[in-house]
Structures are given as structure tokens and as C-alpha cells.
Amino acid sequence: MSISDLLKPVLVPINREGWPFITLFAIATFVGSLLLGDGFLVIGGVLTLWCVYFFRDPPRTTPQREGLVVSPADGVVQMIKKVDPPPELEYAGKPMTRISVFMNVFDVHVNRVPIDGQITKLHYRPGAFLNASLDKASEDNERQSILMQTEDGQPVAFVQIAGLVARRILCDLEPGQDVKTGERFGMIRFGSRVDVFIPENVAPLVCEGQRTVAGETILADFKARKSKQYLQGVER
């Protein structure tokens, strides 16, 4: 085994959005250590390493079969429920199944597109910075809502929601843009949530409490036969 193989799990790529913060932390650590001594060097060094860790952007292996919806974020599935999509998307359809993935400050925060298709609408809404694990954060918090249509005409929405510590949502998508499953599209700093809305007749393939990996964990399968037992269980 070569040295590069041993270092591969540690030396992961860093998202470009992180370099200004990493540089700032490193400079502050250097200057602070000159003025305040070695104690500050230790503290600043730990904070700089944490910043590097936060902005890591590891490669992912995305399932390629048509119809699969993958998680847009690393984290934990906190809620699965039927609700109306965000009103700003102006999607006059039936309620959809919302799968909420909560990211803490130790998760990878690079977000990925859940399925192949075309972006049809984007809307940024300023708001509060409540704990993203709360259900009301979907309505009250700052968010970036995205509506897309899959290649076979199915509607899918996903929403980046700022959290208690998050102060900036980054989204690189544009209306009319064609996107691929697992493609990077943005991130949220620092600790937050991403909701995915799928048609209510599509059964989720994850459960509450399950950990997800962005671009890899399958949330739903549009090509699978509808599970009558699942749908009846939700309605009870």
C-alpha cells in the first residue's frame, strides 16, 4: 500500500467556498500566536483544522439508474410527511411527500441534485434562523426553494433551509438548467437542513432516524411499483 493510499481518507478535496475562511483562520492563528503566545496557537490551530473539516467535499458514487431520487445532503432523516410544497414555488398540485434531512456542523455541507431533470423555478426567501430540526423551520426560516421536472415529467422540489447557526445559503442553479443526479449545486453554512418533495404516490425508501449520504443514499424510486401497503399505512 502506497503513502497516497493511506492519506486518501484524510486528504479529501476542499470546496472552493471554504478557502477564504480557512485562510482567514490560518492568518488569525499565526498573528494571534505572535501576540498572545503558544496557547493561542493551539486554539487557533484546532479551529483552522475544524474549518478545513467543515468544507471538505469528498467524491461520491451516484447510482445511475433512471428514476432514482438520491439524498441532496449528508445528515439524518428527521421527518417524512405529506405537506404542500413551499407556496413561493407556485406549484398548484396535490400535497407532496416531504423528506427532511438535517445536517449538523460535522456533516459534509455540499448539496447535490436529487434526480436528473430541468430546473423550472427558483425562489430565495429571507426569514428567521430557528433550529432547523423544528418542523416550523420549513415555513419560518430563510430558504432557497427549487422546483424541477424530471425527464419523464414528474415534479420534484428541494429546499435549502438555514438553521440556528447557518447564515448563508449558496445555490448555483438557474431556471431552465439541465441537471444530473448527484451533481453539486450549492451548500449551506453552518448547520442546516434540506427538504425533498416527491409526488405523494411515490413511497420513500428511507425512514426517520436513518443517516444519508449526499448523492448516494436512495430516497425514492420513481420506476418502482407503488406500494399499496405503504400508502394505506400512511393514510391510517
C-alpha positions as CSV (number, residue, x, y, z in Angstrom):
1,M,0.0,0.0,0.0
2,S,1.4,3.4,-1.0
3,I,1.5,6.6,1.1
4,S,-1.1,8.1,-1.2
5,D,-3.5,5.2,-0.4
6,L,-3.0,5.8,3.3
7,L,-3.7,9.5,3.1
8,K,-6.7,9.3,0.7
9,P,-9.3,9.0,3.5
10,V,-7.8,12.1,5.2
11,L,-6.8,14.4,2.3
12,V,-10.2,14.9,0.8
13,P,-10.9,17.8,-1.6
14,I,-12.0,21.1,-0.1
15,N,-14.9,23.1,-1.6
16,R,-13.8,26.4,-3.1
17,E,-16.2,28.3,-0.8
18,G,-14.1,27.2,2.2
19,W,-10.7,28.6,1.2
20,P,-11.4,32.2,2.2
21,F,-12.5,31.0,5.7
22,I,-9.5,28.6,6.0
23,T,-7.1,31.3,5.0
24,L,-8.7,33.8,7.5
25,F,-8.5,31.3,10.3
26,A,-4.9,30.4,9.5
27,I,-3.8,34.1,9.4
28,A,-5.6,34.9,12.6
29,T,-3.9,31.9,14.2
30,F,-0.4,33.0,13.1
31,V,-0.9,36.6,14.2
32,G,-2.6,35.7,17.4
33,S,0.2,33.3,18.3
34,L,2.8,36.0,17.8
35,L,0.9,38.4,20.1
36,L,-0.5,36.0,22.6
37,G,1.8,33.0,22.7
38,D,1.6,29.3,22.1
39,G,-1.7,28.9,23.9
40,F,-3.5,30.8,21.1
41,L,-1.6,28.8,18.5
42,V,-3.2,25.6,19.8
43,I,-6.7,27.1,19.9
44,G,-6.4,28.7,16.5
45,G,-4.9,25.6,15.0
46,V,-7.8,23.5,16.2
47,L,-10.3,26.0,14.8
48,T,-8.5,26.1,11.5
49,L,-8.5,22.3,11.2
50,W,-12.2,22.3,12.0
51,C,-12.8,24.8,9.2
52,V,-10.9,22.5,6.8
53,Y,-13.0,19.6,8.0
54,F,-16.3,21.5,7.6
55,F,-15.6,22.5,4.0
56,R,-14.5,19.0,2.9
57,D,-16.0,17.9,-0.4
58,P,-15.4,14.1,-0.9
59,P,-16.2,12.4,-4.2
60,R,-19.4,10.4,-4.2
61,T,-20.5,7.4,-6.3
62,T,-24.0,8.2,-7.5
63,P,-26.5,5.4,-8.7
64,Q,-27.0,5.8,-12.4
65,R,-30.4,4.1,-13.0
66,E,-33.2,6.4,-14.3
67,G,-35.9,7.3,-11.8
68,L,-33.8,7.1,-8.6
69,V,-34.1,10.1,-6.2
70,V,-30.9,10.4,-4.1
71,S,-30.3,12.5,-0.9
72,P,-29.2,16.1,-1.6
73,A,-27.4,16.2,1.8
74,D,-25.4,14.3,4.3
75,G,-27.3,14.0,7.6
76,V,-30.2,12.3,9.3
77,V,-33.8,11.9,8.0
78,Q,-35.8,13.8,10.6
79,M,-39.3,13.9,9.2
80,I,-41.3,12.2,6.5
81,K,-44.7,13.7,6.0
82,K,-47.3,14.8,3.4
83,V,-47.4,18.6,3.1
84,D,-47.9,21.3,0.4
85,P,-44.7,22.4,-1.2
86,P,-43.5,25.9,-0.4
87,P,-46.0,28.5,-1.7
88,E,-43.4,30.6,-3.5
89,L,-42.9,27.7,-6.0
90,E,-46.5,28.3,-7.1
91,Y,-46.9,24.6,-7.7
92,A,-50.7,24.1,-7.9
93,G,-50.7,20.4,-7.4
94,K,-51.6,17.9,-4.7
95,P,-49.7,17.6,-1.4
96,M,-46.3,16.0,-1.8
97,T,-44.2,13.8,0.5
98,R,-41.5,15.8,2.2
99,I,-38.3,14.1,3.3
100,S,-36.3,16.3,5.6
101,V,-32.6,15.7,6.0
102,F,-30.9,17.6,8.9
103,M,-27.2,18.4,8.8
104,N,-25.2,19.1,11.9
105,V,-21.9,21.1,11.9
106,F,-19.9,18.0,11.5
107,D,-21.6,16.7,8.3
108,V,-20.4,17.5,4.7
109,H,-22.4,20.5,3.7
110,V,-22.1,20.4,-0.1
111,N,-25.5,19.8,-1.5
112,R,-26.3,17.6,-4.6
113,V,-29.1,17.4,-7.1
114,P,-31.5,14.6,-6.2
115,I,-32.5,13.4,-9.7
116,D,-32.0,14.1,-13.5
117,G,-34.2,16.8,-14.9
118,Q,-34.6,20.5,-15.6
119,I,-34.8,23.4,-13.1
120,T,-38.2,25.2,-13.7
121,K,-38.3,27.7,-10.8
122,L,-36.0,29.2,-8.1
123,H,-37.0,31.4,-5.2
124,Y,-35.0,32.8,-2.4
125,R,-36.9,33.8,0.8
126,P,-35.3,35.6,3.7
127,G,-36.5,34.6,7.1
128,A,-35.6,33.5,10.7
129,F,-32.8,31.3,11.9
130,L,-34.6,28.8,14.1
131,N,-33.3,25.4,14.9
132,A,-33.5,23.6,11.5
133,S,-34.7,20.4,13.3
134,L,-38.0,22.1,14.1
135,D,-41.0,21.5,11.8
136,K,-41.8,25.2,11.7
137,A,-38.4,25.9,10.3
138,S,-39.8,24.8,6.9
139,E,-42.1,27.9,7.0
140,D,-40.3,30.5,9.1
141,N,-36.6,30.1,8.3
142,E,-34.5,31.6,5.5
143,R,-34.6,29.3,2.5
144,Q,-33.9,28.6,-1.2
145,S,-36.7,26.7,-2.9
146,I,-36.1,24.9,-6.2
147,L,-38.7,23.2,-8.4
148,M,-37.6,20.9,-11.2
149,Q,-39.2,18.4,-13.6
150,T,-37.8,15.0,-14.2
151,E,-37.1,13.7,-17.8
152,D,-40.4,11.9,-17.7
153,G,-42.4,14.9,-16.5
154,Q,-42.5,14.2,-12.7
155,P,-42.3,17.3,-10.4
156,V,-39.6,17.3,-7.7
157,A,-38.9,20.1,-5.3
158,F,-36.0,20.6,-2.9
159,V,-35.4,23.3,-0.4
160,Q,-32.2,24.5,1.3
161,I,-33.2,25.8,4.8
162,A,-30.9,27.8,7.0
163,G,-30.5,26.7,10.6
164,L,-29.7,28.2,14.0
165,V,-26.0,28.8,13.1
166,A,-26.3,29.0,9.3
167,R,-26.0,32.5,7.9
168,R,-25.7,31.9,4.1
169,I,-27.3,29.7,1.6
170,L,-25.4,29.1,-1.7
171,C,-27.2,27.9,-4.8
172,D,-25.6,27.8,-8.2
173,L,-28.7,26.7,-10.2
174,E,-30.5,28.7,-12.8
175,P,-34.1,28.4,-14.3
176,G,-34.0,26.2,-17.5
177,Q,-30.8,24.5,-16.4
178,D,-30.5,20.7,-17.1
179,V,-29.1,18.9,-14.2
180,K,-27.9,15.4,-13.4
181,T,-28.4,13.2,-10.3
182,G,-25.6,13.8,-7.8
183,E,-24.3,17.0,-9.4
184,R,-23.1,19.6,-6.9
185,F,-25.3,22.6,-6.8
186,G,-24.5,24.6,-3.6
187,M,-24.1,24.4,0.2
188,I,-25.3,26.0,3.4
189,R,-23.1,27.5,6.1
190,F,-23.0,26.2,9.0
191,G,-25.6,23.6,10.1
192,S,-28.9,23.4,8.4
193,R,-31.5,21.2,6.6
194,V,-32.6,20.2,3.1
195,D,-36.1,19.1,2.3
196,V,-37.0,17.0,-0.8
197,F,-40.6,16.9,-2.1
198,I,-41.7,13.9,-4.2
199,P,-45.2,13.0,-5.5
200,E,-47.3,11.6,-2.7
201,N,-47.9,8.3,-4.6
202,V,-44.2,7.5,-4.6
203,A,-43.1,5.6,-1.5
204,P,-40.0,6.8,0.3
205,L,-37.2,4.2,0.7
206,V,-35.8,5.7,3.9
207,C,-37.1,6.0,7.4
208,E,-36.9,8.6,10.1
209,G,-33.6,8.4,12.0
210,Q,-31.7,7.0,9.1
211,R,-28.4,8.6,8.1
212,T,-28.0,9.7,4.5
213,V,-25.0,10.3,2.2
214,A,-25.5,13.1,-0.4
215,G,-25.5,11.8,-3.9
216,E,-25.5,8.2,-2.8
217,T,-28.4,7.3,-0.5
218,I,-31.6,6.5,-2.4
219,L,-34.6,8.3,-1.1
220,A,-37.2,7.0,-3.6
221,D,-37.6,5.2,-6.9
222,F,-40.0,6.6,-9.5
223,K,-39.7,3.4,-11.5
224,A,-40.8,1.1,-8.7
225,R,-44.3,-0.2,-8.5
226,K,-46.4,1.8,-6.0
227,S,-46.6,0.1,-2.6
228,K,-50.3,-0.1,-1.7
229,Q,-49.5,-1.4,1.8
230,Y,-47.2,1.6,2.4
231,L,-49.7,4.2,1.1
232,Q,-52.5,2.7,3.1
233,G,-50.3,2.7,6.2
234,V,-49.6,6.4,5.8
235,E,-53.3,7.2,5.5
236,R,-54.2,5.5,8.7
